[in-house]
Amino acid sequence: MSEENIEFIEDEQQKETDDDIGALDQNIFSSAVVSANDWTTETLISQINKGNIKLNPDFQRRDAWDKKRKSKFIESLILGLPIPQVVLAESKERRGSYIVLDGKQRLLSIRQFSAESNDNVYQQLKLTGLEIREDLKNKSLDSLRSDLTLFDDLTAFENQPIRTVVIKNWPNEDFLYHVFLRLNTGSVPLSPQELRQALHPGPFVTFLDKKSSESNALKEILKLKKPDFRMRDAELLLRYFSFKNFLVDYSGTLKKFLDDTCNSLNSEWEENKGIINSQLEEFELAHNTIKSIFNGNQYRKWSGRSYESRFNRAVFDIMILSFSVEEVRKLVIGKEAEIESAYKNICSNDRQFLASIESTTKSLTATQTRISTWFNILNETLQSDLPVPQLIDNRIV
């Protein structure tokens, strides 16, 4: 089967889940203040425009909804039909400023519908594909305001109440991650990376979002033609930068590890942006080298008879990390078959390595085991000199 025909299927065990978040005492849940309000559509638009609801315009390039789905949502508001609630968390830094935990696509649709034709921030949405109000085709909010015959529709839209749940006085970020993950349990759940970028904004996170959305390697890996609305591309690139630069700080808690990378590189961006840009180039080159070795089966586990169909994040981490080194890539030429054979061998015969890419992949021991095993195999096969990390005093050094 050609690589183009392989669907991207990921291993669920290696994604961020409740297990990556510190255990929460049930008593802290009572400290959070949760209120439910009916905010009108007009109020929500005003709050977005004032910057009080953090809707990050860059999120538009990761749009999950097409124009038809957005239009039907706007039609539902005009018709007064029931819609799902929006969930916000008040920012710790500024009272009256909110992070979106659930409902970003709905809020984005409302804001785009309200955009004027010359809006430099949000793309204007003109209604299309409507099932009931076909007469509103190609209309925007600006159109409703300028047409007296549509005054009732304008009033219905702007005054439509949307149940808005606001969480205040939340105890810590782990609490918000718990809420976020439980809200996003649908058929296409969002990635915690979306919440991470809202909680840890800064120059590195902006860079990460932009470059991951442009990366040809990540589009190939995820089988996508456009930026991933689930932000898996940003999360994969963040994993690379984290293990590349801060492996010694990994404690076995993936969420904290990725959060800390964002905080560190945000605060020291000017000193490190040149290095990070170079590492991004190495990432793309590493992927191309890995493709040349595995011929469409990259980042998958060998089962003994064939490659599994699922993308394996643990395998991705060690391969990208190892082939991001220029000296290693140079030695690959002509030895592609030997490297693939060596990989198949450890998948078939090394139980510790196999366990480190199958289960408990996030633990400190499993992380050190798979990196050191793979680096040792490459050093033997290529006569390379990759430094093999050791586990000393509960640190990978």
C-alpha positions, 0 to 999 in steps of 0.5 A: 500500500502506498504511503498516500493511501495510509490513513493517519491513525494514532495510538491513543495510549500516547496522547495527553489524558487525565493521567498526565495531570496531577491528582486533584483533591476533591476539595479543590473543586469546591473552591472554583466558582461556576456560574451560568449566564445567558449572554446575548450574541451581541454581548459575546461579539462585543467581548470578543472585539474588546479582547476580553474573550481570547479567541486568537484570530490565528485559530482561523487557519485551523478552522474545523468548521466549513462555511456551510456548518458555520452558516447553519449555526448562524441560522439556528441563532436567527431561528431561536433554536437550542444550541450547546453552551459556551464554557469560559474560564476567567483569566488569573491575570486580568479580571473580566478576561476569559479563556475558551474551554468549550465553544471556540468554533461557535464563537469564531462563527459568530465573530466571522459573521459579524465581520465587515468586508474590510475586517483585517482580523477576521474573515467575513462569513457570508451565509451559504447552504441554508436549509430553512432561510434560503433567502439569507444566502450570501448575507452577513451581519452587515447585510442584516443591518443595512436592509430594513426588511431584515430588521427582525432577523437582525434583532433575533440574532443579536438578542439570541441568548447563549448559555455561557458558563464562567469558571472563576477562582479556579485553583490551578491549571491542572483543574482547567485541563481536567475540565477541558478534557472532560468537555472534549470527549466527542467523536473528534476531541480537541487536543490539550495543545489548544488549551496549553497555547491559551494558558501560555501565550508568548513568542515561542508559542506563536512561532510554534503555532505558525511553523507547525501549520506550515510544516510539510513534514507534519502535513505528511505525517498527519495525512493533512493538506492544511493545518490541523484544527486539533493542533496535533501538528503543534503538539508533535513539534513541541514534543520534538523541541522539548526532548531536543532541548530539555530531556534532562528535565523530564520527570515522567509527567508529559503535560508539565514537561510540555508546559515548561518548554513553552514557558522557558522558550517564551521567556528566553525567546530572543536568546534562543530563536536562532537555535530553534529555527535551526532545529526546525530545519533539522526536523524537516530534514530528519523526516525526509531521512526517516522516509527514505529508510522506512518507505511509508512505514515511518513512526510505526511499530513492527509487529513481527510480521508487518508494520502496525497501521497506527502512528506511534508517538513514542517511536516518532520521538526517538526517530526524529530526535536521532535523525535531527543530528546532521552527522547521523543523517550523513551516515545513513546513505547506503545503509537504509536497509540495515537500519530498518532491519535493526529496528525490526529486530529490536521490535521483535526481540527486545522486550524492554524496548517493546514495552517502552513503545507500547505501554507506560510510554510516558514514564521516566524509565520507558522514555530513557529505555527507548531512547538509549536502546535506539541510539545504541542500535544506530551507533552500532549500525552506522558507527555513529557517536550519538550520546546515549542518555542514562538514568541517574538519580531519577534524571535522564542525563 
